[in-house]
Amino acid sequence: MLMNEELTKQIIGGAIEVHKELGPGLLESAYEECLCHELHLRGLKFQRQVSIPITYKQIKLDCGYRADVIVEEKVLIELKAVAEIIPVHEAQLLTYLKITGLKVGLLLNFHVPVMKDGITRRVV
């Protein structure tokens, strides 16, 4: 089983590969599909569009929140294809980490000229 540091390197490597192949300008769903293919090629286990229920006063409520991808039950990935990451995007990632109990999250924005400029890693 990979440690979080090595796991995030594998995921980031996959994201860079997708971005090199496709470049910016596509829909988030296309990047998600291709990134998941890269994760599969790297032998990583992942889940897509994972429901994130909210617990309110001891009741779990399905409010429609979904993590784009969770890798090896350790790293939550939130994918974007936007002109600029704004504070609400990072807040979303941190909130998803809090709700799921996961410790490591990646915010990957594919709408950048160079993928390394679209990567935000958060550890809580």
ABEGO torsion letter per residue (X at the ends): XBBAAAAAAAAAAAAAAAAAAAEBGBBAAAAAAAAAAAAAAAGBBBBBGBBBBBBBGGBBBBAGBBBABBBGGABBBBBBBBABBBAAAAAAAAAAAAAAGBABBBBBBABBABAAAABBBBBX
